[in-house]
Amino acid sequence: MYLLGYLASQSRVYLIDKEFNVVGYTLLLSLIEYKTLVMRGDLERANEILPSIPNEHHNSVAHFLESRGMIEDAIEVATDPEYRFDLAIQLGRLEVAKAIAIEVRSESKWKQLGELAMSSGKLEMAEECLEHAMDLSGLLLLYSSLGDAEGISKLAILAKEQGKNNVAFLCLFMLGKLEDCLQLLVESNRIPEAALMARSYLPSKVSEIVAIWRKDLGKVNPKAAESLADPEEYPNLFEDWQVALAVESKASETRGVYLPAEEYLNHADKSHVTLVEAFRKMQIEEGDQPLENGDSNHELTEQNGEEDYIAGHREQNGEEGSQEDEVVVDADSTDGAVLVNGNEADEELSTNKEGAPSA
């Protein structure tokens, strides 16, 4: 390429190649002068020249300023909304970015702005941005972090309308709406999962779900459908079935009651205890209470079971009060020997107890 010349009136430089092809390039002297002054650090004179640069070249100027690390000046010069949004995100100017997002109406921009607002602690703006972006997962994270039950309830409805069943299920589960969770699983054709969930959280609904499962599975594999066990018909196949029903009845009283966050420390230690374990512990504590107006002999038997057994055995053989020494049966003995005061007695004692007369 060979330089032919520069036309100041057109702000173009012309070149020619060996095949006599002429090529022209736009070359603004004002732009060259502006960049030169910026590189020299003379920003005052550069700003005086900036108005002489056509608007269509301002984005080029902005990119040049960004490359020099002058992002604040670049966002003031840039005219492209997409580019200005990226610069605003870099600078953390959320209000400027929000105004651009409203103008552009891009879900990706709203989502990006929402994530930045959430990380910056501006939760109200984050909620607004995530709603515009229809970022249901982000809203779930936000509402669950805030403990906003009302927001989670609205999100459950919105997620179900949008077909986001995973988000809808999590919302309903957090709210303690277990029946709605089962219904959502059944409607989503997740009947086996619904049966497993009912077994874990709503035992009283297991038979109902099993019936639906049998009907659905019977269309494909009748034998497999018949093999499904209903706890009402075979309660012995379900471990702690009655306990599970009792736990469900007890837990239903507090389900849907949302405790304030300030009470977290009072319940933090209970997170590792299952409802069945808690219910059993409660039953044990109730069973350990002392009897009122009960049978004193029965209490004595529970406390001294081994001594009462020996005394009763001696009484049946007519030997009550005949021996002053305490008789103890060695449970580990294999020959039935009797120990008196911890010593092995003569074998004649055992033969006498069998009723054989002595010589």
Short mmCIF file of the C-alpha atoms (twelve columns), coordinates in Angstrom:
data_MODEL
# 
_entry.id   MODEL 
# 
loop_
_atom_site.group_PDB 
_atom_site.id 
_atom_site.type_symbol 
_atom_site.label_atom_id 
_atom_site.label_alt_id 
_atom_site.label_comp_id 
_atom_site.label_asym_id 
_atom_site.label_seq_id 
_atom_site.Cartn_x 
_atom_site.Cartn_y 
_atom_site.Cartn_z 
_atom_site.pdbx_PDB_model_num 
ATOM 1   C CA . MET A 1   0.000   0.000   0.000   1 
ATOM 2   C CA . TYR A 2   1.190   3.467   -0.908  1 
ATOM 3   C CA . LEU A 3   -0.004  6.724   0.592   1 
ATOM 4   C CA . LEU A 4   -1.639  9.047   -1.877  1 
ATOM 5   C CA . GLY A 5   -2.648  11.876  0.393   1 
ATOM 6   C CA . TYR A 6   -5.060  13.283  2.959   1 
ATOM 7   C CA . LEU A 7   -8.201  15.348  2.266   1 
ATOM 8   C CA . ALA A 8   -8.898  17.548  5.259   1 
ATOM 9   C CA . SER A 9   -12.343 18.471  3.931   1 
ATOM 10  C CA . GLN A 10  -13.356 14.815  4.002   1 
ATOM 11  C CA . SER A 11  -11.122 13.791  6.917   1 
ATOM 12  C CA . ARG A 12  -9.992  10.828  4.877   1 
ATOM 13  C CA . VAL A 13  -6.625  9.430   3.924   1 
ATOM 14  C CA . TYR A 14  -6.220  7.615   0.600   1 
ATOM 15  C CA . LEU A 15  -3.905  4.747   -0.277  1 
ATOM 16  C CA . ILE A 16  -3.206  2.671   -3.408  1 
ATOM 17  C CA . ASP A 17  -1.877  -0.838  -3.878  1 
ATOM 18  C CA . LYS A 18  0.216   -2.385  -6.650  1 
ATOM 19  C CA . GLU A 19  -2.871  -3.230  -8.655  1 
ATOM 20  C CA . PHE A 20  -3.925  0.419   -8.563  1 
ATOM 21  C CA . ASN A 21  -6.780  -0.173  -6.165  1 
ATOM 22  C CA . VAL A 22  -7.506  2.986   -4.198  1 
ATOM 23  C CA . VAL A 23  -8.634  2.636   -0.599  1 
ATOM 24  C CA . GLY A 24  -9.784  5.454   1.670   1 
ATOM 25  C CA . TYR A 25  -9.919  5.538   5.482   1 
ATOM 26  C CA . THR A 26  -11.552 8.068   7.748   1 
ATOM 27  C CA . LEU A 27  -8.965  9.798   9.871   1 
ATOM 28  C CA . LEU A 28  -10.143 12.637  12.099  1 
ATOM 29  C CA . LEU A 29  -7.464  15.086  13.008  1 
ATOM 30  C CA . SER A 30  -9.507  16.151  16.016  1 
ATOM 31  C CA . LEU A 31  -9.623  12.537  17.231  1 
ATOM 32  C CA . ILE A 32  -5.895  12.131  16.741  1 
ATOM 33  C CA . GLU A 33  -5.251  15.393  18.552  1 
ATOM 34  C CA . TYR A 34  -7.598  14.368  21.411  1 
ATOM 35  C CA . LYS A 35  -5.863  11.026  21.917  1 
ATOM 36  C CA . THR A 36  -2.480  12.700  21.784  1 
ATOM 37  C CA . LEU A 37  -3.446  15.184  24.500  1 
ATOM 38  C CA . VAL A 38  -4.884  12.414  26.683  1 
ATOM 39  C CA . MET A 39  -1.697  10.403  26.403  1 
ATOM 40  C CA . ARG A 40  0.268   13.516  27.367  1 
ATOM 41  C CA . GLY A 41  -2.010  13.991  30.388  1 
ATOM 42  C CA . ASP A 42  -3.370  17.333  29.211  1 
ATOM 43  C CA . LEU A 43  -7.022  16.548  29.959  1 
ATOM 44  C CA . GLU A 44  -8.198  20.161  30.010  1 
ATOM 45  C CA . ARG A 45  -7.245  20.780  26.393  1 
ATOM 46  C CA . ALA A 46  -8.517  17.305  25.459  1 
ATOM 47  C CA . ASN A 47  -11.944 18.139  26.868  1 
ATOM 48  C CA . GLU A 48  -11.959 21.345  24.821  1 
ATOM 49  C CA . ILE A 49  -11.409 19.353  21.635  1 
ATOM 50  C CA . LEU A 50  -13.961 16.625  22.473  1 
ATOM 51  C CA . PRO A 51  -17.038 18.586  21.195  1 
ATOM 52  C CA . SER A 52  -15.441 18.802  17.758  1 
ATOM 53  C CA . ILE A 53  -15.421 15.018  17.453  1 
ATOM 54  C CA . PRO A 54  -18.613 13.669  15.751  1 
ATOM 55  C CA . ASN A 55  -20.970 11.674  17.982  1 
ATOM 56  C CA . GLU A 56  -20.580 8.522   15.907  1 
ATOM 57  C CA . HIS A 57  -16.939 8.416   17.031  1 
ATOM 58  C CA . HIS A 58  -17.622 8.900   20.737  1 
ATOM 59  C CA . ASN A 59  -17.769 5.178   21.400  1 
ATOM 60  C CA . SER A 60  -14.308 4.876   19.885  1 
ATOM 61  C CA . VAL A 61  -13.144 7.600   22.256  1 
ATOM 62  C CA . ALA A 62  -14.778 5.779   25.176  1 
ATOM 63  C CA . HIS A 63  -13.006 2.530   24.328  1 
ATOM 64  C CA . PHE A 64  -9.735  4.444   24.152  1 
ATOM 65  C CA . LEU A 65  -10.361 5.987   27.573  1 
ATOM 66  C CA . GLU A 66  -11.292 2.594   29.040  1 
ATOM 67  C CA . SER A 67  -8.049  1.117   27.753  1 
ATOM 68  C CA . ARG A 68  -6.245  3.911   29.607  1 
ATOM 69  C CA . GLY A 69  -8.141  3.021   32.826  1 
ATOM 70  C CA . MET A 70  -10.267 6.173   32.670  1 
ATOM 71  C CA . ILE A 71  -13.623 4.418   33.081  1 
ATOM 72  C CA . GLU A 72  -15.293 7.413   34.752  1 
ATOM 73  C CA . ASP A 73  -14.567 9.552   31.688  1 
ATOM 74  C CA . ALA A 74  -15.440 6.713   29.328  1 
ATOM 75  C CA . ILE A 75  -18.996 6.343   30.649  1 
ATOM 76  C CA . GLU A 76  -19.554 10.071  30.172  1 
ATOM 77  C CA . VAL A 77  -18.446 9.905   26.554  1 
ATOM 78  C CA . ALA A 78  -20.014 6.594   25.473  1 
ATOM 79  C CA . THR A 79  -23.339 6.694   23.644  1 
ATOM 80  C CA . ASP A 80  -24.108 2.991   23.136  1 
ATOM 81  C CA . PRO A 81  -26.531 1.821   25.904  1 
ATOM 82  C CA . GLU A 82  -25.089 -1.690  25.983  1 
ATOM 83  C CA . TYR A 83  -21.588 -0.361  26.401  1 
ATOM 84  C CA . ARG A 84  -22.630 2.234   28.987  1 
ATOM 85  C CA . PHE A 85  -24.390 -0.495  30.989  1 
ATOM 86  C CA . ASP A 86  -21.211 -2.563  31.119  1 
ATOM 87  C CA . LEU A 87  -19.243 0.479   32.247  1 
ATOM 88  C CA . ALA A 88  -21.833 1.282   34.924  1 
ATOM 89  C CA . ILE A 89  -21.597 -2.280  36.242  1 
ATOM 90  C CA . GLN A 90  -17.809 -1.969  36.409  1 
ATOM 91  C CA . LEU A 91  -18.124 1.269   38.369  1 
ATOM 92  C CA . GLY A 92  -20.902 -0.056  40.608  1 
ATOM 93  C CA . ARG A 93  -23.296 2.705   39.556  1 
ATOM 94  C CA . LEU A 94  -26.473 0.743   40.124  1 
ATOM 95  C CA . GLU A 95  -28.876 3.614   39.503  1 
ATOM 96  C CA . VAL A 96  -27.289 4.393   36.148  1 
ATOM 97  C CA . ALA A 97  -27.324 0.723   35.222  1 
ATOM 98  C CA . LYS A 98  -30.974 0.456   36.296  1 
ATOM 99  C CA . ALA A 99  -31.972 3.398   34.096  1 
ATOM 100 C CA . ILE A 100 -30.216 1.795   31.143  1 
ATOM 101 C CA . ALA A 101 -31.844 -1.599  31.876  1 
ATOM 102 C CA . ILE A 102 -35.282 0.045   31.845  1 
ATOM 103 C CA . GLU A 103 -34.451 1.562   28.472  1 
ATOM 104 C CA . VAL A 104 -32.977 -1.597  26.960  1 
ATOM 105 C CA . ARG A 105 -35.528 -4.048  28.489  1 
ATOM 106 C CA . SER A 106 -33.167 -6.980  28.463  1 
ATOM 107 C CA . GLU A 107 -33.677 -9.875  30.888  1 
ATOM 108 C CA . SER A 108 -29.961 -10.612 30.919  1 
ATOM 109 C CA . LYS A 109 -29.245 -7.019  31.948  1 
ATOM 110 C CA . TRP A 110 -31.830 -7.186  34.748  1 
ATOM 111 C CA . LYS A 111 -30.385 -10.447 36.001  1 
ATOM 112 C CA . GLN A 112 -26.836 -9.100  35.963  1 
ATOM 113 C CA . LEU A 113 -27.936 -5.967  37.781  1 
ATOM 114 C CA . GLY A 114 -29.937 -7.999  40.303  1 
ATOM 115 C CA . GLU A 115 -26.933 -10.130 41.208  1 
ATOM 116 C CA . LEU A 116 -24.805 -7.009  41.679  1 
ATOM 117 C CA . ALA A 117 -27.496 -5.345  43.804  1 
ATOM 118 C CA . MET A 118 -27.806 -8.453  45.982  1 
ATOM 119 C CA . SER A 119 -24.054 -8.639  46.532  1 
ATOM 120 C CA . SER A 120 -24.063 -4.911  47.361  1 
ATOM 121 C CA . GLY A 121 -26.786 -5.329  49.972  1 
ATOM 122 C CA . LYS A 122 -29.441 -3.368  48.076  1 
ATOM 123 C CA . LEU A 123 -32.100 -6.017  48.487  1 
ATOM 124 C CA . GLU A 124 -35.105 -3.964  47.366  1 
ATOM 125 C CA . MET A 125 -33.434 -3.177  44.057  1 
ATOM 126 C CA . ALA A 126 -32.316 -6.788  43.782  1 
ATOM 127 C CA . GLU A 127 -35.898 -8.000  44.189  1 
ATOM 128 C CA . GLU A 128 -37.137 -5.579  41.526  1 
ATOM 129 C CA . CYS A 129 -34.399 -6.594  39.093  1 
ATOM 130 C CA . LEU A 130 -34.922 -10.325 39.623  1 
ATOM 131 C CA . GLU A 131 -38.658 -9.900  39.051  1 
ATOM 132 C CA . HIS A 132 -38.011 -8.114  35.746  1 
ATOM 133 C CA . ALA A 133 -35.544 -10.826 34.768  1 
ATOM 134 C CA . MET A 134 -37.973 -13.594 35.842  1 
ATOM 135 C CA . ASP A 135 -35.073 -15.135 37.750  1 
ATOM 136 C CA . LEU A 136 -37.145 -17.394 40.005  1 
ATOM 137 C CA . SER A 137 -34.128 -19.181 41.455  1 
ATOM 138 C CA . GLY A 138 -32.614 -15.850 42.455  1 
ATOM 139 C CA . LEU A 139 -35.892 -14.769 44.051  1 
ATOM 140 C CA . LEU A 140 -36.035 -18.046 45.971  1 
ATOM 141 C CA . LEU A 141 -32.544 -17.418 47.324  1 
ATOM 142 C CA . LEU A 142 -33.454 -13.852 48.265  1 
ATOM 143 C CA . TYR A 143 -36.774 -14.648 49.965  1 
ATOM 144 C CA . SER A 144 -35.417 -17.666 51.833  1 
ATOM 145 C CA . SER A 145 -32.464 -15.613 53.087  1 
ATOM 146 C CA . LEU A 146 -34.806 -12.884 54.301  1 
ATOM 147 C CA . GLY A 147 -37.294 -15.351 55.771  1 
ATOM 148 C CA . ASP A 148 -40.032 -13.680 53.734  1 
ATOM 149 C CA . ALA A 149 -42.895 -16.191 53.921  1 
ATOM 150 C CA . GLU A 150 -45.237 -13.921 51.981  1 
ATOM 151 C CA . GLY A 151 -42.710 -13.519 49.180  1 
ATOM 152 C CA . ILE A 152 -42.124 -17.277 49.046  1 
ATOM 153 C CA . SER A 153 -45.877 -17.848 48.841  1 
ATOM 154 C CA . LYS A 154 -46.186 -15.463 45.883  1 
ATOM 155 C CA . LEU A 155 -43.167 -17.046 44.247  1 
ATOM 156 C CA . ALA A 156 -44.733 -20.505 44.559  1 
ATOM 157 C CA . ILE A 157 -47.767 -19.332 42.579  1 
ATOM 158 C CA . LEU A 158 -45.610 -17.602 39.968  1 
ATOM 159 C CA . ALA A 159 -43.292 -20.603 39.589  1 
ATOM 160 C CA . LYS A 160 -46.239 -22.947 39.127  1 
ATOM 161 C CA . GLU A 161 -47.679 -20.683 36.428  1 
ATOM 162 C CA . GLN A 162 -44.323 -20.566 34.652  1 
ATOM 163 C CA . GLY A 163 -43.928 -24.345 34.852  1 
ATOM 164 C CA . LYS A 164 -40.911 -24.132 37.179  1 
ATOM 165 C CA . ASN A 165 -41.980 -27.082 39.293  1 
ATOM 166 C CA . ASN A 166 -38.662 -27.419 41.118  1 
ATOM 167 C CA . VAL A 167 -38.851 -23.869 42.442  1 
ATOM 168 C CA . ALA A 168 -42.552 -24.234 43.218  1 
ATOM 169 C CA . PHE A 169 -41.917 -27.448 45.167  1 
ATOM 170 C CA . LEU A 170 -39.151 -25.859 47.252  1 
ATOM 171 C CA . CYS A 171 -41.360 -22.875 48.036  1 
ATOM 172 C CA . LEU A 172 -44.253 -25.071 49.161  1 
ATOM 173 C CA . PHE A 173 -41.917 -27.284 51.192  1 
ATOM 174 C CA . MET A 174 -40.412 -24.296 53.004  1 
ATOM 175 C CA . LEU A 175 -43.900 -23.051 53.830  1 
ATOM 176 C CA . GLY A 176 -44.820 -26.441 55.280  1 
ATOM 177 C CA . LYS A 177 -47.570 -26.986 52.712  1 
ATOM 178 C CA . LEU A 178 -46.886 -30.687 52.385  1 
ATOM 179 C CA . GLU A 179 -50.277 -31.562 50.902  1 
ATOM 180 C CA . ASP A 180 -49.647 -29.073 48.091  1 
ATOM 181 C CA . CYS A 181 -46.206 -30.625 47.564  1 
ATOM 182 C CA . LEU A 182 -47.797 -34.044 47.092  1 
ATOM 183 C CA . GLN A 183 -50.381 -32.633 44.720  1 
ATOM 184 C CA . LEU A 184 -47.655 -30.927 42.674  1 
ATOM 185 C CA . LEU A 185 -45.685 -34.176 42.422  1 
ATOM 186 C CA . VAL A 186 -48.769 -36.087 41.298  1 
ATOM 187 C CA . GLU A 187 -49.634 -33.420 38.712  1 
ATOM 188 C CA . SER A 188 -46.043 -33.562 37.455  1 
ATOM 189 C CA . ASN A 189 -46.369 -37.350 37.058  1 
ATOM 190 C CA . ARG A 190 -43.868 -37.886 39.867  1 
ATOM 191 C CA . ILE A 191 -46.061 -40.401 41.639  1 
ATOM 192 C CA . PRO A 192 -43.269 -42.616 43.081  1 
ATOM 193 C CA . GLU A 193 -41.615 -39.514 44.541  1 
ATOM 194 C CA . ALA A 194 -44.976 -38.479 45.963  1 
ATOM 195 C CA . ALA A 195 -45.338 -41.882 47.651  1 
ATOM 196 C CA . LEU A 196 -41.870 -41.629 49.186  1 
ATOM 197 C CA . MET A 197 -42.541 -38.126 50.417  1 
ATOM 198 C CA . ALA A 198 -45.859 -39.184 51.909  1 
ATOM 199 C CA . ARG A 199 -44.104 -42.030 53.728  1 
ATOM 200 C CA . SER A 200 -41.637 -39.542 55.214  1 
ATOM 201 C CA . TYR A 201 -43.869 -36.571 55.993  1 
ATOM 202 C CA . LEU A 202 -47.547 -37.492 55.594  1 
ATOM 203 C CA . PRO A 203 -48.076 -41.176 56.467  1 
ATOM 204 C CA . SER A 204 -51.835 -40.703 56.474  1 
ATOM 205 C CA . LYS A 205 -51.679 -39.929 52.722  1 
ATOM 206 C CA . VAL A 206 -49.647 -42.995 51.764  1 
ATOM 207 C CA . SER A 207 -52.644 -45.198 50.990  1 
ATOM 208 C CA . GLU A 208 -54.150 -42.529 48.771  1 
ATOM 209 C CA . ILE A 209 -50.907 -42.060 46.821  1 
ATOM 210 C CA . VAL A 210 -50.335 -45.821 46.569  1 
ATOM 211 C CA . ALA A 211 -53.787 -46.212 45.010  1 
ATOM 212 C CA . ILE A 212 -52.916 -43.574 42.398  1 
ATOM 213 C CA . TRP A 213 -49.556 -45.248 41.825  1 
ATOM 214 C CA . ARG A 214 -51.157 -48.655 41.328  1 
ATOM 215 C CA . LYS A 215 -53.614 -47.281 38.825  1 
ATOM 216 C CA . ASP A 216 -50.900 -45.498 36.854  1 
ATOM 217 C CA . LEU A 217 -48.407 -48.375 37.001  1 
ATOM 218 C CA . GLY A 218 -51.087 -50.914 36.105  1 
ATOM 219 C CA . LYS A 219 -51.239 -49.454 32.604  1 
ATOM 220 C CA . VAL A 220 -47.620 -50.475 32.016  1 
ATOM 221 C CA . ASN A 221 -46.885 -53.378 34.364  1 
ATOM 222 C CA . PRO A 222 -49.879 -54.899 36.200  1 
ATOM 223 C CA . LYS A 223 -47.743 -57.346 38.182  1 
ATOM 224 C CA . ALA A 224 -45.538 -54.573 39.510  1 
ATOM 225 C CA . ALA A 225 -48.632 -52.582 40.405  1 
ATOM 226 C CA . GLU A 226 -50.017 -55.485 42.427  1 
ATOM 227 C CA . SER A 227 -46.735 -55.793 44.336  1 
ATOM 228 C CA . LEU A 228 -47.059 -52.309 45.816  1 
ATOM 229 C CA . ALA A 229 -47.813 -52.625 49.535  1 
ATOM 230 C CA . ASP A 230 -50.446 -50.479 51.201  1 
ATOM 231 C CA . PRO A 231 -49.738 -49.774 54.893  1 
ATOM 232 C CA . GLU A 232 -53.427 -50.094 55.684  1 
ATOM 233 C CA . GLU A 233 -53.342 -53.661 54.380  1 
ATOM 234 C CA . TYR A 234 -49.822 -54.615 55.515  1 
ATOM 235 C CA . PRO A 235 -48.816 -52.396 58.447  1 
ATOM 236 C CA . ASN A 236 -46.237 -54.988 59.522  1 
ATOM 237 C CA . LEU A 237 -44.138 -54.144 56.457  1 
ATOM 238 C CA . PHE A 238 -43.726 -50.534 57.534  1 
ATOM 239 C CA . GLU A 239 -41.431 -49.937 60.476  1 
ATOM 240 C CA . ASP A 240 -42.784 -47.676 63.226  1 
ATOM 241 C CA . TRP A 241 -45.956 -47.109 61.243  1 
ATOM 242 C CA . GLN A 242 -48.157 -46.251 64.218  1 
ATOM 243 C CA . VAL A 243 -45.433 -44.038 65.639  1 
ATOM 244 C CA . ALA A 244 -45.209 -42.188 62.313  1 
ATOM 245 C CA . LEU A 245 -48.962 -41.563 62.329  1 
ATOM 246 C CA . ALA A 246 -48.765 -40.249 65.882  1 
ATOM 247 C CA . VAL A 247 -45.848 -37.992 64.969  1 
ATOM 248 C CA . GLU A 248 -47.753 -36.592 61.989  1 
ATOM 249 C CA . SER A 249 -50.735 -35.795 64.187  1 
ATOM 250 C CA . LYS A 250 -48.467 -34.065 66.688  1 
ATOM 251 C CA . ALA A 251 -46.459 -32.158 64.081  1 
ATOM 252 C CA . SER A 252 -49.563 -30.891 62.263  1 
ATOM 253 C CA . GLU A 253 -50.244 -28.586 65.216  1 
ATOM 254 C CA . THR A 254 -47.101 -26.532 64.581  1 
ATOM 255 C CA . ARG A 255 -46.883 -26.887 60.812  1 
ATOM 256 C CA . GLY A 256 -47.215 -23.544 59.084  1 
ATOM 257 C CA . VAL A 257 -46.130 -21.621 62.188  1 
ATOM 258 C CA . TYR A 258 -43.163 -19.479 61.180  1 
ATOM 259 C CA . LEU A 259 -40.947 -18.576 64.106  1 
ATOM 260 C CA . PRO A 260 -39.091 -15.237 64.095  1 
ATOM 261 C CA . ALA A 261 -35.400 -15.301 63.281  1 
ATOM 262 C CA . GLU A 262 -34.510 -14.041 66.761  1 
ATOM 263 C CA . GLU A 263 -35.507 -17.450 68.177  1 
ATOM 264 C CA . TYR A 264 -33.040 -19.347 65.994  1 
ATOM 265 C CA . LEU A 265 -30.602 -20.065 68.825  1 
ATOM 266 C CA . ASN A 266 -33.375 -21.695 70.842  1 
ATOM 267 C CA . HIS A 267 -34.005 -24.220 68.073  1 
ATOM 268 C CA . ALA A 268 -30.540 -24.615 66.507  1 
ATOM 269 C CA . ASP A 269 -29.721 -27.723 68.550  1 
ATOM 270 C CA . LYS A 270 -32.902 -29.464 67.435  1 
ATOM 271 C CA . SER A 271 -31.990 -29.616 63.764  1 
ATOM 272 C CA . HIS A 272 -30.258 -33.003 64.097  1 
ATOM 273 C CA . VAL A 273 -33.150 -34.682 65.939  1 
ATOM 274 C CA . THR A 274 -35.826 -36.402 63.858  1 
ATOM 275 C CA . LEU A 275 -39.489 -36.169 64.778  1 
ATOM 276 C CA . VAL A 276 -39.674 -39.896 65.467  1 
ATOM 277 C CA . GLU A 277 -36.754 -39.699 67.881  1 
ATOM 278 C CA . ALA A 278 -38.270 -36.701 69.627  1 
ATOM 279 C CA . PHE A 279 -41.629 -38.456 69.908  1 
ATOM 280 C CA . ARG A 280 -40.054 -41.607 71.365  1 
ATOM 281 C CA . LYS A 281 -38.085 -39.555 73.858  1 
ATOM 282 C CA . MET A 282 -41.264 -37.830 74.917  1 
ATOM 283 C CA . GLN A 283 -42.973 -41.200 75.426  1 
ATOM 284 C CA . ILE A 284 -40.036 -42.463 77.501  1 
ATOM 285 C CA . GLU A 285 -40.084 -39.376 79.689  1 
ATOM 286 C CA . GLU A 286 -43.803 -39.802 80.269  1 
ATOM 287 C CA . GLY A 287 -43.311 -43.499 81.122  1 
ATOM 288 C CA . ASP A 288 -40.606 -42.746 83.721  1 
ATOM 289 C CA . GLN A 289 -42.939 -40.702 85.935  1 
ATOM 290 C CA . PRO A 290 -43.594 -42.299 89.428  1 
ATOM 291 C CA . LEU A 291 -46.870 -44.103 89.900  1 
ATOM 292 C CA . GLU A 292 -49.545 -42.477 92.003  1 
ATOM 293 C CA . ASN A 293 -51.559 -44.818 94.252  1 
ATOM 294 C CA . GLY A 294 -49.926 -47.723 92.467  1 
ATOM 295 C CA . ASP A 295 -48.998 -51.220 93.629  1 
ATOM 296 C CA . SER A 296 -46.009 -50.925 95.963  1 
ATOM 297 C CA . ASN A 297 -45.178 -54.608 95.548  1 
ATOM 298 C CA . HIS A 298 -45.014 -54.105 91.773  1 
ATOM 299 C CA . GLU A 299 -42.634 -51.166 92.213  1 
ATOM 300 C CA . LEU A 300 -40.485 -53.235 94.528  1 
ATOM 301 C CA . THR A 301 -40.374 -56.023 91.975  1 
ATOM 302 C CA . GLU A 302 -39.137 -53.612 89.273  1 
ATOM 303 C CA . GLN A 303 -36.416 -52.275 91.556  1 
ATOM 304 C CA . ASN A 304 -35.282 -55.576 93.026  1 
ATOM 305 C CA . GLY A 305 -36.343 -58.067 90.397  1 
ATOM 306 C CA . GLU A 306 -33.643 -60.600 91.108  1 
ATOM 307 C CA . GLU A 307 -34.159 -60.600 94.908  1 
ATOM 308 C CA . ASP A 308 -37.945 -60.940 94.598  1 
ATOM 309 C CA . TYR A 309 -37.541 -63.815 92.180  1 
ATOM 310 C CA . ILE A 310 -35.285 -65.710 94.610  1 
ATOM 311 C CA . ALA A 311 -37.589 -65.014 97.556  1 
ATOM 312 C CA . GLY A 312 -40.595 -66.256 95.618  1 
ATOM 313 C CA . HIS A 313 -38.696 -69.374 94.551  1 
ATOM 314 C CA . ARG A 314 -37.801 -70.173 98.149  1 
ATOM 315 C CA . GLU A 315 -41.360 -69.555 99.262  1 
ATOM 316 C CA . GLN A 316 -42.701 -72.069 96.763  1 
ATOM 317 C CA . ASN A 317 -40.315 -74.740 98.117  1 
ATOM 318 C CA . GLY A 318 -41.374 -74.137 101.744 1 
ATOM 319 C CA . GLU A 319 -37.983 -72.742 102.700 1 
ATOM 320 C CA . GLU A 320 -39.013 -69.164 103.531 1 
ATOM 321 C CA . GLY A 321 -37.094 -68.019 106.555 1 
ATOM 322 C CA . SER A 322 -35.275 -71.353 106.935 1 
ATOM 323 C CA . GLN A 323 -31.974 -70.007 105.694 1 
ATOM 324 C CA . GLU A 324 -30.278 -66.893 106.972 1 
ATOM 325 C CA . ASP A 325 -27.759 -66.835 104.149 1 
ATOM 326 C CA . GLU A 326 -28.765 -65.203 100.882 1 
ATOM 327 C CA . VAL A 327 -29.011 -67.575 97.932  1 
ATOM 328 C CA . VAL A 328 -27.874 -66.358 94.541  1 
ATOM 329 C CA . VAL A 329 -28.284 -68.222 91.274  1 
ATOM 330 C CA . ASP A 330 -25.294 -68.064 89.007  1 
ATOM 331 C CA . ALA A 331 -26.708 -67.221 85.591  1 
ATOM 332 C CA . ASP A 332 -23.497 -68.239 83.862  1 
ATOM 333 C CA . SER A 333 -23.357 -71.690 85.433  1 
ATOM 334 C CA . THR A 334 -23.887 -74.619 83.115  1 
ATOM 335 C CA . ASP A 335 -24.385 -77.378 85.689  1 
ATOM 336 C CA . GLY A 336 -27.073 -75.719 87.771  1 
ATOM 337 C CA . ALA A 337 -24.792 -75.329 90.817  1 
ATOM 338 C CA . VAL A 338 -26.055 -73.149 93.665  1 
ATOM 339 C CA . LEU A 339 -23.783 -70.675 95.392  1 
ATOM 340 C CA . VAL A 340 -24.244 -69.932 99.090  1 
ATOM 341 C CA . ASN A 341 -22.468 -66.740 100.173 1 
ATOM 342 C CA . GLY A 342 -20.464 -66.967 96.967  1 
ATOM 343 C CA . ASN A 343 -19.197 -70.560 97.644  1 
ATOM 344 C CA . GLU A 344 -20.199 -73.717 95.851  1 
ATOM 345 C CA . ALA A 345 -22.400 -75.940 98.091  1 
ATOM 346 C CA . ASP A 346 -22.363 -79.681 98.322  1 
ATOM 347 C CA . GLU A 347 -24.188 -81.543 95.637  1 
ATOM 348 C CA . GLU A 348 -26.456 -82.952 98.353  1 
ATOM 349 C CA . LEU A 349 -28.230 -79.591 98.533  1 
ATOM 350 C CA . SER A 350 -29.297 -79.876 94.919  1 
ATOM 351 C CA . THR A 351 -30.455 -83.482 95.372  1 
ATOM 352 C CA . ASN A 352 -32.467 -82.554 98.446  1 
ATOM 353 C CA . LYS A 353 -34.269 -79.860 96.478  1 
ATOM 354 C CA . GLU A 354 -35.261 -82.428 93.949  1 
ATOM 355 C CA . GLY A 355 -37.123 -84.303 96.703  1 
ATOM 356 C CA . ALA A 356 -34.874 -87.403 96.992  1 
ATOM 357 C CA . PRO A 357 -34.714 -88.685 100.659 1 
ATOM 358 C CA . SER A 358 -31.290 -88.834 102.265 1 
ATOM 359 C CA . ALA A 359 -29.882 -91.978 103.758 1 
# 
